[in-house]
Amino acid sequence: MSAVVEAVTNVVESVVETVGDVVETVVEVVEEVVEKVGDAVQAVIDDPLPVLLAVAGSTVGVPPYITMGAITAARGGDLEDVAL
């Protein structure tokens, strides 16, 4: 009987450890996503003009890459920056 209990205990411990590892990985991924979203929100708060112009341009049919290129050029970016 004790061998059965030990086998079941080992299986349960293994499952709990695996679930714990999965939860830990999910938490790490969620933390990274929250950090990236926070960075993006902060960038928009710090400089909302590019986002506002991209949205406004999109509503009238101007592709966002054209809008961003125009903003980069207006801010003094060189031709390589504007093209990228």
WOLIN-V757299 format. One record per pair of residues at least 12 apart in sequence whose C-alpha atoms are under 10 Angstrom apart, sorted by the first residue. I is the first residue (numbers start at 1). J is the second residue. D is the distance in Angstrom with one decimal. If there is no record, write none. Layout:
<<I | J | D> <I | J | D>>
//
This chain:
<<49 | 71 | 8.8> <50 | 64 | 9.4> <50 | 67 | 7.9> <50 | 68 | 6.7> <50 | 70 | 9.7> <50 | 71 | 6.8> <50 | 72 | 9.2> <51 | 64 | 9.2> <51 | 67 | 9.4> <51 | 68 | 8.9> <53 | 67 | 6.8> <53 | 68 | 8.3> <53 | 70 | 9.9> <53 | 71 | 8.6> <54 | 66 | 8.7> <54 | 67 | 5.7> <54 | 68 | 7.0> <54 | 71 | 9.5> <55 | 67 | 9.2> <65 | 82 | 9.3> <65 | 83 | 8.9> <65 | 84 | 8.6> <66 | 82 | 8.9> <66 | 83 | 9.1> <68 | 81 | 10.0> <68 | 82 | 7.8> <68 | 83 | 9.6> <68 | 84 | 9.3> <69 | 81 | 7.7> <69 | 82 | 4.6> <69 | 83 | 6.6> <69 | 84 | 7.6> <70 | 82 | 7.2> <70 | 83 | 9.7> <72 | 84 | 9.7>>
//
